[in-house]
Amino acid sequence: MTMNKQKFIDKFLIAFMILTVFKIIGIAAQLFHESVWSVIFTMAVFIIAAFIIMIVITALKDKEQNRKNSGRRGSGGGNFYLETSLFDRIRSKYEELAEKYIAEKDYKKAAKVYMNLLQDNFRGAKTLESGGFYNEAAAVYLKKLNNKAEAASCYEKAKQYKRAIDLYKEMQQKEKVGDLYKELNDIPNAHSYYRMVADDYTANNQMVKASLIYSKKMEQPEEAQKILLKGWNEDKDAFNCLNNYFANVFDVKKLEKEIQNLYQETPSYKKVIYLEAMKHEFKKDPKLQSVTRSIAYEIIAEKVGTRSEIINELKHFNPDDSVILKDISRFKTGRNKMLRN
């Protein structure tokens, strides 16, 4: 058994040496399509790696020979720990080499150490990205790691927007596709993808988010208002739609009319929600206090018979009136007496 293992190591060593020669010839052939210094660096890295592997194989051969001669039992565990220690030292040296290159701002060499010697493609790609080699990093993310998100981000940083767009399309990131088409000043395509995003939000009853796509991304405030009004009318996140609808009307006189007109169209079951919105509008501008207070009084008077607690809302529309608090207290006391009787 030991003899067979020894022969296997010998044959493996010979085969490795032959492959090393072929590899060196192959690297030398790269001179025809790569720079001299790039080939020299690749050759140096390979020779170092080959030398280390040779040392490991030779060490294994010597240990196997010693085991054969001594015939001692239990030496396998020691060999294992010795080999592990050797590999740890080699790895540590590679880490130091990579850190040295990074300190020298030679990110490409550091990345090659990570990828070729430490077999860590992710750190290699991150090192290239840190050095500003975004195209090279994107290639590693795609070919070695199949990480489309990181690759797309790198292409975007490199301003390779078309490549980034292709990847974002594959990942169904429609808003990002729209953003990059906008960077390319391709407004029709940008708006096409933004509408897809808005439609997705609308389908999920996220009307405020859909409106923001129209107002912020597409600069179409009128369309945004239509979306919010639709949400209010169809009870899809009604309060937030109404609140945002009013927030988008900047002219106070126009806002006053909108508040009055929408109230006239509001069904009874939604008036409590409308009252909540009036509390926000009352604080917005002194010019709105009269109309919002009037609407609030109407709603409270209509609902107090079935929802006595609504009387407390009066204080929000009379913040400086101490008498109103006493009136509310008297009303609640009188109502409680009626209920007891």
Phi and psi in degrees as a GROMACS rama.xvg file:
@    title "Ramachandran Plot"
@    xaxis  label "Phi"
@    yaxis  label "Psi"
@TYPE xy
-65.8748  -38.7958  THR-2
-62.983  -43.5235  MET-3
-62.8588  -39.4811  ASN-4
-66.2866  -39.5862  LYS-5
-63.326  -43.3194  GLN-6
-64.4554  -38.2886  LYS-7
-62.1027  -43.9325  PHE-8
-62.576  -40.9452  ILE-9
-61.9927  -46.6354  ASP-10
-64.0912  -40.3726  LYS-11
-62.9229  -39.9723  PHE-12
-62.8393  -42.7571  LEU-13
-65.0611  -44.8048  ILE-14
-62.9269  -39.1035  ALA-15
-64.6983  -41.0705  PHE-16
-63.0108  -41.0417  MET-17
-64.2746  -44.4324  ILE-18
-64.224  -34.8678  LEU-19
-61.7995  -43.8768  THR-20
-60.6761  -46.9382  VAL-21
-61.4151  -39.3277  PHE-22
-65.0332  -41.4512  LYS-23
-62.9139  -41.2682  ILE-24
-62.348  -42.0591  ILE-25
-63.424  -41.2148  GLY-26
-64.9856  -41.9889  ILE-27
-60.3275  -34.0443  ALA-28
-66.5235  -18.2271  ALA-29
-69.0044  -11.1051  GLN-30
-58.7627  -22.8834  LEU-31
-73.3768  -23.1211  PHE-32
-134.573  7.60238  HIS-33
-133.115  165.001  GLU-34
-70.2328  155.642  SER-35
-60.5213  -44.269  VAL-36
-67.7265  -34.841  TRP-37
-63.9521  -42.5184  SER-38
-67.1201  -40.5115  VAL-39
-62.6117  -42.8524  ILE-40
-63.9139  -45.5987  PHE-41
-60.0743  -41.7667  THR-42
-62.4728  -44.0321  MET-43
-63.4325  -44.871  ALA-44
-60.2711  -43.0249  VAL-45
-66.5509  -42.3201  PHE-46
-63.0885  -41.1605  ILE-47
-61.4635  -46.0825  ILE-48
-63.1681  -43.6191  ALA-49
-62.9565  -40.1601  ALA-50
-63.1844  -43.1091  PHE-51
-64.2037  -42.0602  ILE-52
-64.049  -38.655  ILE-53
-60.5297  -41.5733  MET-54
-62.3131  -43.6977  ILE-55
-62.8057  -45.8943  VAL-56
-62.8222  -44.0307  ILE-57
-62.1492  -40.035  THR-58
-63.8496  -40.7231  ALA-59
-63.7191  -39.0795  LEU-60
-64.1187  -45.1028  LYS-61
-63.9072  -39.6691  ASP-62
-66.9198  -39.0564  LYS-63
-65.0045  -38.2061  GLU-64
-66.1514  -42.3192  GLN-65
-64.2878  -39.3058  ASN-66
-64.5126  -38.5461  ARG-67
-64.2516  -43.047  LYS-68
-72.3913  -40.3673  ASN-69
-82.4033  -32.7794  SER-70
67.1574  17.3435  GLY-71
-73.7287  148.309  ARG-72
-99.0553  153.985  ARG-73
81.9544  8.397  GLY-74
-80.924  -14.2957  SER-75
-58.9909  -40.2867  GLY-76
-64.0306  -40.3732  GLY-77
-63.7518  -41.0799  GLY-78
-61.1287  -42.2182  ASN-79
-59.7037  -47.2254  PHE-80
-68.0142  -33.5067  TYR-81
-66.4704  -42.9938  LEU-82
-67.0877  -39.4107  GLU-83
-62.4334  -43.6408  THR-84
-61.5542  -40.2527  SER-85
-62.8484  -45.7356  LEU-86
-64.7999  -36.6371  PHE-87
-63.4062  -40.7491  ASP-88
-65.9028  -40.4398  ARG-89
-63.2164  -45.5717  ILE-90
-61.0815  -41.6651  ARG-91
-61.186  -40.0867  SER-92
-64.5206  -40.6525  LYS-93
-64.254  -41.3104  TYR-94
-59.8519  -44.0751  GLU-95
-62.7047  -39.3371  GLU-96
-64.1258  -43.9581  LEU-97
-63.1725  -44.1667  ALA-98
-62.883  -36.5884  GLU-99
-62.7613  -45.2569  LYS-100
-63.9159  -39.3979  TYR-101
-64.1474  -42.849  ILE-102
-60.5237  -31.113  ALA-103
-87.6269  5.52601  GLU-104
64.7011  20.2707  LYS-105
-96.9734  75.1293  ASP-106
-69.0854  -31.5808  TYR-107
-65.432  -44.1529  LYS-108
-65.6019  -40.0631  LYS-109
-61.8091  -41.8557  ALA-110
-63.3515  -39.2297  ALA-111
-64.4106  -37.502  LYS-112
-62.6278  -46.5849  VAL-113
-61.2915  -43.9134  TYR-114
-81.9135  -43.7518  MET-115
-84.8172  -36.7978  ASN-116
-100.872  -36.6632  LEU-117
-99.404  -4.44969  LEU-118
54.8569  38.6785  GLN-119
-119.485  86.7123  ASP-120
-67.388  -33.7819  ASN-121
-65.0446  -45.9986  PHE-122
-66.212  -33.8572  ARG-123
-61.8837  -45.3288  GLY-124
-65.3469  -42.9991  ALA-125
-62.885  -36.2927  LYS-126
-65.8536  -43.7457  THR-127
-61.788  -41.5523  LEU-128
-64.0294  -41.6874  GLU-129
-62.5848  -32.7275  SER-130
-82.969  -1.32007  GLY-131
86.1446  10.8034  GLY-132
-91.9156  70.6662  PHE-133
-69.0042  -40.0551  TYR-134
-63.7616  -43.8557  ASN-135
-64.322  -42.1125  GLU-136
-63.1958  -41.9877  ALA-137
-60.5775  -39.9225  ALA-138
-62.6421  -41.177  ALA-139
-66.4136  -44.8265  VAL-140
-57.4641  -40.1399  TYR-141
-76.7939  -54.4751  LEU-142
-76.9931  -36.9626  LYS-143
-94.4892  -32.7153  LYS-144
-117.092  -10.6793  LEU-145
52.4482  40.1112  ASN-146
-105.768  93.1822  ASN-147
-69.7458  -34.5883  LYS-148
-63.6135  -47.7326  ALA-149
-67.2168  -38.2525  GLU-150
-63.9444  -44.7413  ALA-151
-61.8284  -40.4938  ALA-152
-61.5394  -40.7898  SER-153
-67.0263  -43.1415  CYS-154
-61.8157  -36.1647  TYR-155
-65.2546  -42.9542  GLU-156
-63.7791  -32.6183  LYS-157
-81.5394  0.236646  ALA-158
62.4048  25.5606  LYS-159
-90.0964  68.3822  GLN-160
-64.2481  -36.8606  TYR-161
-64.7011  -40.592  LYS-162
-65.0949  -42.2145  ARG-163
-63.9624  -41.1752  ALA-164
-58.7499  -44.457  ILE-165
-58.0594  -42.0806  ASP-166
-71.2693  -41.6282  LEU-167
-64.8783  -32.6654  TYR-168
-64.1619  -43.4111  LYS-169
-60.7096  -34.309  GLU-170
-89.0819  3.6129  MET-171
60.5871  32.5816  GLN-172
-93.6814  79.2177  GLN-173
-65.7734  -40.0786  LYS-174
-64.0955  -38.6673  GLU-175
-65.8222  -38.9792  LYS-176
-60.1299  -44.9402  VAL-177
-60.2703  -42.0519  GLY-178
-61.0485  -41.3302  ASP-179
-75.5865  -33.7421  LEU-180
-63.0965  -35.344  TYR-181
-65.5021  -38.6342  LYS-182
-61.4771  -34.482  GLU-183
-82.4854  1.05416  LEU-184
62.2855  28.0161  ASN-185
-96.9361  78.1263  ASP-186
-64.4087  -42.0327  ILE-187
-57.0354  -46.5734  PRO-188
-67.5468  -38.7673  ASN-189
-58.9986  -48.33  ALA-190
-67.1648  -32.5814  HIS-191
-60.7859  -44.3887  SER-192
-74.6357  -35.289  TYR-193
-62.483  -38.9877  TYR-194
-63.9543  -36.8889  ARG-195
-60.647  -42.3251  MET-196
-63.9356  -46.2284  VAL-197
-61.8084  -39.3582  ALA-198
-64.1703  -39.0045  ASP-199
-63.4371  -43.4262  ASP-200
-63.4691  -43.7464  TYR-201
-61.7584  -41.4668  THR-202
-62.1904  -26.7377  ALA-203
-98.5793  14.7963  ASN-204
61.5219  25.3323  ASN-205
-98.514  71.5621  GLN-206
-70.1544  -36.1591  MET-207
-64.0412  -43.5875  VAL-208
-63.1496  -40.2015  LYS-209
-62.4389  -40.5103  ALA-210
-66.014  -35.1847  SER-211
-66.6363  -32.0915  LEU-212
-61.9529  -44.1075  ILE-213
-68.4381  -41.9771  TYR-214
-79.6521  -43.3205  SER-215
-88.2763  -44.4155  LYS-216
-84.4413  -40.7628  LYS-217
-102.446  -8.23951  MET-218
55.2795  47.5057  GLU-219
-126.083  75.9324  GLN-220
-61.253  -31.7538  PRO-221
-64.0724  -42.3552  GLU-222
-65.7482  -37.0336  GLU-223
-61.4916  -41.9399  ALA-224
-64.7859  -36.7398  GLN-225
-62.0054  -41.5563  LYS-226
-63.3193  -44.2751  ILE-227
-65.7299  -39.8298  LEU-228
-65.7239  -36.8005  LEU-229
-63.7864  -43.1748  LYS-230
-62.4784  -40.5832  GLY-231
-65.4794  -46.9207  TRP-232
-68.1102  -33.4424  ASN-233
-98.4864  11.313  GLU-234
57.306  41.8005  ASP-235
-109.045  94.3115  LYS-236
58.9978  51.5622  ASP-237
-56.0023  -49.7857  ALA-238
-62.1709  -48.0584  PHE-239
-63.9931  -35.7208  ASN-240
-63.6179  -46.5147  CYS-241
-63.983  -44.3118  LEU-242
-61.5845  -44.3895  ASN-243
-69.8397  -34.5125  ASN-244
-59.6307  -47.602  TYR-245
-66.1463  -36.6467  PHE-246
-64.0922  -24.4426  ALA-247
-87.8911  -0.811247  ASN-248
-101.321  109.368  VAL-249
-93.4296  -21.4334  PHE-250
-83.3302  121.972  ASP-251
-63.0915  -41.6488  VAL-252
-64.2268  -41.7001  LYS-253
-65.9374  -38.9957  LYS-254
-64.2046  -40.6016  LEU-255
-58.8655  -42.1947  GLU-256
-67.0403  -40.3614  LYS-257
-61.8566  -41.8379  GLU-258
-61.4874  -44.6602  ILE-259
-67.008  -45.5882  GLN-260
-65.1193  -44.4981  ASN-261
-65.9404  -35.4132  LEU-262
-63.5389  -39.3953  TYR-263
-61.054  -28.8581  GLN-264
-94.5626  -1.37884  GLU-265
-80.8151  123.853  THR-266
-68.8919  159.295  PRO-267
-57.4996  -40.4561  SER-268
-68.6617  -14.5988  TYR-269
-105.213  3.99567  LYS-270
-70.325  -28.2058  LYS-271
-66.0646  -37.1998  VAL-272
-66.0327  -39.781  ILE-273
-63.3548  -38.3176  TYR-274
-60.9078  -41.6069  LEU-275
-61.2349  -40.4015  GLU-276
-66.1904  -35.4313  ALA-277
-64.17  -30.9648  MET-278
-61.345  -38.5331  LYS-279
-70.833  -43.2232  HIS-280
-69.778  -31.6051  GLU-281
-59.8149  -39.1195  PHE-282
-79.4962  -15.4474  LYS-283
-69.9371  -42.8056  LYS-284
-155.988  135.317  ASP-285
-56.5604  -28.4264  PRO-286
-68.7174  -17.2365  LYS-287
-95.2611  -6.59374  LEU-288
-66.9618  -36.535  GLN-289
-64.1715  -50.4792  SER-290
-68.0571  -39.6164  VAL-291
-69.95  -38.0046  THR-292
-64.9514  -42.0623  ARG-293
-61.9699  -45.5184  SER-294
-64.4265  -41.5646  ILE-295
-59.8417  -44.678  ALA-296
-60.2911  -42.4539  TYR-297
-60.7803  -45.6349  GLU-298
-66.0233  -44.7249  ILE-299
-62.8175  -43.1311  ILE-300
-62.816  -36.5609  ALA-301
-72.2275  -34.4062  GLU-302
-99.5316  -12.9236  LYS-303
-63.1617  -26.6164  VAL-304
-65.2646  -33.421  GLY-305
-106.178  -17.0237  THR-306
-135.532  81.7759  ARG-307
-60.9611  -29.3613  SER-308
-66.655  -14.8056  GLU-309
-66.4443  -17.8335  ILE-310
-60.1321  -27.2061  ILE-311
-63.3486  -21.9207  ASN-312
-68.7919  -17.2002  GLU-313
-57.5395  -33.9438  LEU-314
-65.5494  -25.4257  LYS-315
-71.011  -21.6174  HIS-316
-104.715  3.50218  PHE-317
-141.368  60.5537  ASN-318
-64.5364  -24.8057  PRO-319
-103.277  9.22408  ASP-320
-104.368  104.351  ASP-321
-73.2186  -24.1612  SER-322
-66.7824  -34.1425  VAL-323
-62.4205  -32.1724  ILE-324
-66.6772  -38.0653  LEU-325
-67.7245  -39.4628  LYS-326
-63.0815  -41.4089  ASP-327
-62.4687  -42.741  ILE-328
-63.5355  -43.3142  SER-329
-63.9661  -38.5777  ARG-330
-63.7452  -44.4874  PHE-331
-66.4363  -38.8107  LYS-332
-65.8864  -44.662  THR-333
-63.7869  -38.5522  GLY-334
-67.5225  -39.3399  ARG-335
-63.7592  -37.5405  ASN-336
-64.7256  -41.306  LYS-337
-62.7259  -39.3366  MET-338
-68.2092  -36.5099  LEU-339
-69.6294  -37.269  ARG-340
